[in-house]
Amino acid sequence: MTAAPESASDSADIPGISPAADPVAVQRHTVRVLMSAQVAAGVGIGSMISSGGILIEHLTGSEAVAGLGTTLTTLGAALLSVPLATLSRARGRRAGLGTGWLVAAAGALTVLLAAGADLPPLVLLGMLLIGAGTASNLQSRYAATDLAAPRSRARALSLVVWSTTVGSVLGPNLSGPGAALARALGVPDAAGPFVFSLVAFCTGAAIVHLRLRPDPLLLAARNAAETSGDAVARARFRTRMSGALRHVSASPSALTGLTALVLGHAVMVSVMTMTPIHLAHHGASLSVVGFTVSLHIAGMYGLSPLVGRLTDRIGRVPVILLGQVVYVAATLLAGTAGSRRWAVTAGLLLLGIGWSCATVAGSTLLSESVDAGHRAEVQGLSDTLMNLVGAAGGALSGGLVAAAGYGGLNAAAAVLVLPVSAAALYFALRKPERR
């Protein structure tokens, strides 16, 4: 239920917002702050990715249970994306993003304490809570679009996505120092990197709390209210989350963006999950597997500023369609590679680039297709669905490989390109008619 609208004078008194705030200057400041927070918090995610499964296997002695760590983190991100988005809608981005990273910090602390006490169930609970950090990382890209002009919206979003690269590369390399720190603390070696995760998440929360002023989402809502006089835009954000799906369903452009995001993520996760195992089965060393994963991450994040510029220059839907073409090329190359490692590596690089196109262009199209009053909820819905299909894709990929091989997995992933392409083409053809 929507709360009573505020008066224009009340909206000027929202904490963190000056009536004289310049949206252009605030936008530049917002992107810089978000990039800084992403670098810090990204280290927290990267640190635990390389050691979480090892720690769980060490504590339980089960390789099967070890995979639950990543699954629970993904599930945690899916479960917490909507509550964090609702909090952002009610209190602003500072509250939503900061709370997510503080919950993740609590999760890292839980893992450390549980590892020292040899309590595997609590370690798994901590991994679930760390999913809040992933949710905040994802929602940061949307915060970059709150005040962005249409001509630079995709570029702003892509810069925040790009800043994730630093943490993704630096975090996994902290395993060595983390092991030394773990021995000093009297916990298993694999728990050491979670100290860095704890510090990194707290740092990210501190950056947004202290520096993300004025709050971009609250300022965008106030500006929309003053421009349109819309009572909903001026309302304290308390509508039900079920309204998010209705808003997406009512907008062909929002539905196109959401479809590109969710199914594009499913393609990437399902293929990426089984690629290291496929390489290992063909005799690839750990260094070759690591190099392939690094190139994949570079394709996902490293090229995102270029993808953002392209999205602003030629349009959101053309870049979404470009991403689908790249996905087809990636799955064709990797799926027919066999024992040719270079082909698998090239396919994974293209897979990352396809994800970047779908994510940057899809996120931008989704954000600008809904009004400011419901934007945070719709964004939270998209992140929830992305993480849910990611978890499902990762869980089903092993069965697909067992039944149809690595080539069959790639073929199944390529099928998901069809509904995204159909939605994008349908929207592109209807757009001139509406005009």
VEXLUM-716551 format. One line per field, with one value per residue (C-alpha): residue number from 0; residue in three letters; x, y, z. Coordinates in steps of 0.5 Angstrom, whole numbers. Layout:
BEGIN
zalum: [NUM  ...]
koldo: [ALA  ...]
xx: [X  ...]
yy: [Y  ...]
zz: [Z  ...]
This chain:
BEGIN
zalum: [0  1  2  3  4  5  6  7  8  9  10  11  12  13  14  15  16  17  18  19  20  21  22  23  24  25  26  27  28  29  30  31  32  33  34  35  36  37  38  39  40  41  42  43  44  45  46  47  48  49  50  51  52  53  54  55  56  57  58  59  60  61  62  63  64  65  66  67  68  69  70  71  72  73  74  75  76  77  78  79  80  81  82  83  84  85  86  87  88  89  90  91  92  93  94  95  96  97  98  99  100  101  102  103  104  105  106  107  108  109  110  111  112  113  114  115  116  117  118  119  120  121  122  123  124  125  126  127  128  129  130  131  132  133  134  135  136  137  138  139  140  141  142  143  144  145  146  147  148  149  150  151  152  153  154  155  156  157  158  159  160  161  162  163  164  165  166  167  168  169  170  171  172  173  174  175  176  177  178  179  180  181  182  183  184  185  186  187  188  189  190  191  192  193  194  195  196  197  198  199  200  201  202  203  204  205  206  207  208  209  210  211  212  213  214  215  216  217  218  219  220  221  222  223  224  225  226  227  228  229  230  231  232  233  234  235  236  237  238  239  240  241  242  243  244  245  246  247  248  249  250  251  252  253  254  255  256  257  258  259  260  261  262  263  264  265  266  267  268  269  270  271  272  273  274  275  276  277  278  279  280  281  282  283  284  285  286  287  288  289  290  291  292  293  294  295  296  297  298  299  300  301  302  303  304  305  306  307  308  309  310  311  312  313  314  315  316  317  318  319  320  321  322  323  324  325  326  327  328  329  330  331  332  333  334  335  336  337  338  339  340  341  342  343  344  345  346  347  348  349  350  351  352  353  354  355  356  357  358  359  360  361  362  363  364  365  366  367  368  369  370  371  372  373  374  375  376  377  378  379  380  381  382  383  384  385  386  387  388  389  390  391  392  393  394  395  396  397  398  399  400  401  402  403  404  405  406  407  408  409  410  411  412  413  414  415  416  417  418  419  420  421  422  423  424  425  426  427  428  429  430  431  432  433  434]
koldo: [MET  THR  ALA  ALA  PRO  GLU  SER  ALA  SER  ASP  SER  ALA  ASP  ILE  PRO  GLY  ILE  SER  PRO  ALA  ALA  ASP  PRO  VAL  ALA  VAL  GLN  ARG  HIS  THR  VAL  ARG  VAL  LEU  MET  SER  ALA  GLN  VAL  ALA  ALA  GLY  VAL  GLY  ILE  GLY  SER  MET  ILE  SER  SER  GLY  GLY  ILE  LEU  ILE  GLU  HIS  LEU  THR  GLY  SER  GLU  ALA  VAL  ALA  GLY  LEU  GLY  THR  THR  LEU  THR  THR  LEU  GLY  ALA  ALA  LEU  LEU  SER  VAL  PRO  LEU  ALA  THR  LEU  SER  ARG  ALA  ARG  GLY  ARG  ARG  ALA  GLY  LEU  GLY  THR  GLY  TRP  LEU  VAL  ALA  ALA  ALA  GLY  ALA  LEU  THR  VAL  LEU  LEU  ALA  ALA  GLY  ALA  ASP  LEU  PRO  PRO  LEU  VAL  LEU  LEU  GLY  MET  LEU  LEU  ILE  GLY  ALA  GLY  THR  ALA  SER  ASN  LEU  GLN  SER  ARG  TYR  ALA  ALA  THR  ASP  LEU  ALA  ALA  PRO  ARG  SER  ARG  ALA  ARG  ALA  LEU  SER  LEU  VAL  VAL  TRP  SER  THR  THR  VAL  GLY  SER  VAL  LEU  GLY  PRO  ASN  LEU  SER  GLY  PRO  GLY  ALA  ALA  LEU  ALA  ARG  ALA  LEU  GLY  VAL  PRO  ASP  ALA  ALA  GLY  PRO  PHE  VAL  PHE  SER  LEU  VAL  ALA  PHE  CYS  THR  GLY  ALA  ALA  ILE  VAL  HIS  LEU  ARG  LEU  ARG  PRO  ASP  PRO  LEU  LEU  LEU  ALA  ALA  ARG  ASN  ALA  ALA  GLU  THR  SER  GLY  ASP  ALA  VAL  ALA  ARG  ALA  ARG  PHE  ARG  THR  ARG  MET  SER  GLY  ALA  LEU  ARG  HIS  VAL  SER  ALA  SER  PRO  SER  ALA  LEU  THR  GLY  LEU  THR  ALA  LEU  VAL  LEU  GLY  HIS  ALA  VAL  MET  VAL  SER  VAL  MET  THR  MET  THR  PRO  ILE  HIS  LEU  ALA  HIS  HIS  GLY  ALA  SER  LEU  SER  VAL  VAL  GLY  PHE  THR  VAL  SER  LEU  HIS  ILE  ALA  GLY  MET  TYR  GLY  LEU  SER  PRO  LEU  VAL  GLY  ARG  LEU  THR  ASP  ARG  ILE  GLY  ARG  VAL  PRO  VAL  ILE  LEU  LEU  GLY  GLN  VAL  VAL  TYR  VAL  ALA  ALA  THR  LEU  LEU  ALA  GLY  THR  ALA  GLY  SER  ARG  ARG  TRP  ALA  VAL  THR  ALA  GLY  LEU  LEU  LEU  LEU  GLY  ILE  GLY  TRP  SER  CYS  ALA  THR  VAL  ALA  GLY  SER  THR  LEU  LEU  SER  GLU  SER  VAL  ASP  ALA  GLY  HIS  ARG  ALA  GLU  VAL  GLN  GLY  LEU  SER  ASP  THR  LEU  MET  ASN  LEU  VAL  GLY  ALA  ALA  GLY  GLY  ALA  LEU  SER  GLY  GLY  LEU  VAL  ALA  ALA  ALA  GLY  TYR  GLY  GLY  LEU  ASN  ALA  ALA  ALA  ALA  VAL  LEU  VAL  LEU  PRO  VAL  SER  ALA  ALA  ALA  LEU  TYR  PHE  ALA  LEU  ARG  LYS  PRO  GLU  ARG  ARG]
xx: [0  3  4  1  5  9  9  14  17  18  21  27  28  30  36  42  39  40  35  40  44  46  44  50  55  52  52  60  61  56  60  66  64  60  67  71  66  66  73  73  67  69  75  71  67  74  77  72  71  77  77  70  69  76  74  68  71  76  71  66  71  66  67  60  58  64  60  54  58  58  51  49  52  48  42  43  44  37  34  36  36  29  29  35  32  26  30  33  27  25  31  36  42  46  42  41  48  51  46  48  55  54  50  56  61  57  57  65  65  61  65  71  68  65  71  75  70  69  62  60  53  55  60  54  50  56  56  49  49  55  50  48  55  54  47  50  55  50  45  51  51  43  45  50  44  39  41  45  43  40  46  51  47  50  57  56  53  59  64  61  61  68  71  69  75  80  76  75  83  86  81  83  90  90  90  97  97  90  93  99  94  89  95  96  89  89  83  84  88  82  79  84  82  75  79  80  73  71  75  73  65  66  70  65  59  63  65  57  55  60  61  54  51  46  43  42  36  32  35  32  25  25  27  22  16  18  18  12  8  6  4  7  14  14  11  15  17  13  9  9  14  9  8  15  13  7  11  15  10  6  13  15  22  23  21  26  31  29  29  36  39  36  37  44  46  43  47  54  53  51  57  62  60  63  68  74  72  72  79  81  78  82  89  89  93  91  95  91  84  86  88  82  77  82  80  73  73  76  71  65  68  74  71  64  66  67  60  57  59  57  50  49  52  48  42  40  37  42  47  43  42  50  50  46  50  57  53  52  59  62  57  59  66  67  62  65  72  73  81  83  84  85  78  75  79  77  70  70  72  67  62  64  63  56  55  57  53  47  48  50  45  39  40  40  34  30  32  30  23  20  19  23  18  18  25  29  24  24  32  31  27  32  38  33  31  39  41  36  37  44  44  39  44  50  46  43  49  53  47  47  54  53  47  49  57  60  58  50  51  53  48  42  45  45  37  36  39  32  27  32  33  25  23  29  26  19  20  25  19  14  18  17  9  9  12]
yy: [0  7  12  19  24  29  36  39  42  36  33  38  36  29  27  28  32  39  43  46  40  40  33  33  34  29  24  25  24  18  14  16  13  7  5  6  2  -4  -4  -5  -10  -14  -16  -19  -23  -25  -27  -32  -35  -39  -41  -42  -49  -52  -49  -53  -59  -59  -59  -64  -68  -69  -66  -66  -62  -57  -54  -52  -46  -43  -45  -42  -35  -35  -37  -32  -26  -28  -28  -22  -18  -16  -14  -9  -6  -5  -2  3  5  7  10  11  7  9  5  -1  -2  -1  -6  -11  -10  -10  -17  -20  -18  -21  -27  -27  -26  -32  -36  -35  -36  -43  -45  -44  -48  -53  -52  -53  -52  -45  -44  -45  -40  -35  -37  -35  -28  -27  -27  -20  -17  -20  -17  -10  -11  -12  -6  -2  -2  1  6  9  10  14  21  19  23  18  19  17  12  6  9  10  3  0  4  1  -6  -5  -3  -10  -13  -10  -15  -21  -21  -19  -23  -30  -28  -27  -34  -34  -28  -31  -38  -34  -30  -36  -40  -33  -33  -41  -42  -47  -44  -44  -39  -34  -30  -29  -24  -20  -21  -18  -12  -11  -11  -6  -2  -2  0  5  9  9  11  17  19  17  24  26  20  19  15  20  26  23  21  28  31  27  29  36  35  31  33  25  24  17  19  24  18  15  8  3  -1  -8  -12  -15  -9  -9  -15  -12  -6  -10  -14  -7  -5  -8  -5  -7  -14  -14  -12  -17  -22  -21  -20  -27  -31  -28  -30  -37  -38  -35  -39  -46  -46  -43  -48  -54  -51  -52  -59  -60  -58  -62  -68  -67  -66  -58  -56  -52  -46  -47  -47  -41  -37  -39  -37  -30  -29  -30  -25  -20  -21  -20  -14  -11  -9  -6  1  0  -4  2  7  3  2  9  10  5  4  -1  -7  -7  -9  -14  -17  -17  -20  -26  -27  -27  -32  -37  -36  -37  -44  -46  -45  -48  -54  -56  -55  -62  -63  -56  -52  -46  -46  -47  -41  -37  -39  -37  -30  -29  -32  -26  -21  -24  -23  -16  -14  -17  -14  -7  -6  -10  -7  0  -1  -4  2  7  3  4  10  13  11  3  3  0  -6  -8  -8  -12  -17  -17  -19  -24  -28  -27  -31  -36  -38  -38  -43  -47  -47  -49  -54  -57  -56  -63  -67  -64  -66  -73  -74  -70  -68  -61  -60  -62  -57  -51  -53  -53  -46  -43  -45  -39  -34  -35  -32  -26  -25  -25  -21  -16  -16  -15  -9  -6  -7  -4  2  6  4  7  13]
zz: [0  -2  4  3  -1  2  1  -4  2  6  0  0  8  6  10  5  0  -1  -5  -9  -11  -18  -21  -26  -20  -16  -21  -22  -15  -14  -20  -17  -10  -12  -16  -10  -6  -11  -11  -4  -3  -9  -6  0  -6  -9  -3  -1  -8  -8  -1  1  -2  1  8  7  5  10  16  13  9  4  -4  -5  1  -1  -7  -2  -1  -8  -8  -1  -3  -10  -6  -1  -6  -9  -2  0  -7  -6  2  0  -6  -1  4  -2  -4  3  6  -1  -4  2  7  2  -1  6  10  5  6  13  13  9  14  19  15  14  22  22  18  22  29  26  23  29  33  28  26  19  19  22  16  11  15  14  7  6  9  5  -1  1  -1  -8  -8  -6  -11  -17  -14  -14  -22  -22  -17  -22  -27  -22  -24  -30  -37  -42  -47  -41  -37  -40  -39  -32  -31  -34  -30  -24  -27  -29  -22  -20  -24  -19  -13  -18  -20  -13  -8  -10  -10  -2  -1  1  6  8  10  14  18  19  23  27  29  30  25  19  13  8  13  13  7  10  15  8  6  13  13  5  6  12  8  3  8  11  4  2  9  9  2  -2  0  -3  -4  -11  -11  -6  -10  -17  -14  -11  -18  -21  -17  -18  -25  -26  -20  -19  -12  -13  -14  -8  -3  2  -2  1  -4  -5  -9  -13  -16  -19  -23  -26  -28  -32  -35  -37  -41  -47  -46  -39  -40  -46  -41  -36  -41  -43  -36  -33  -39  -41  -34  -34  -41  -38  -31  -34  -39  -34  -28  -32  -36  -31  -30  -38  -39  -33  -36  -42  -38  -37  -32  -26  -29  -36  -32  -28  -35  -38  -32  -32  -39  -38  -32  -37  -42  -37  -33  -37  -43  -40  -41  -48  -48  -44  -50  -55  -52  -51  -58  -62  -57  -52  -56  -62  -56  -53  -60  -61  -54  -57  -63  -59  -54  -60  -63  -56  -55  -62  -61  -54  -55  -61  -58  -56  -53  -56  -50  -54  -57  -50  -48  -54  -53  -45  -47  -52  -47  -42  -47  -49  -41  -41  -47  -44  -37  -39  -44  -41  -34  -37  -41  -35  -31  -36  -37  -30  -26  -21  -15  -17  -20  -14  -13  -21  -20  -14  -18  -23  -19  -15  -22  -24  -18  -18  -25  -24  -18  -23  -29  -24  -21  -28  -32  -29  -31  -38  -39  -36  -41  -47  -46  -46  -53  -51  -45  -50  -55  -49  -47  -54  -54  -49  -54  -58  -53  -52  -59  -60  -55  -57  -64  -62  -58  -64  -69  -64  -62  -69  -69  -62  -64]
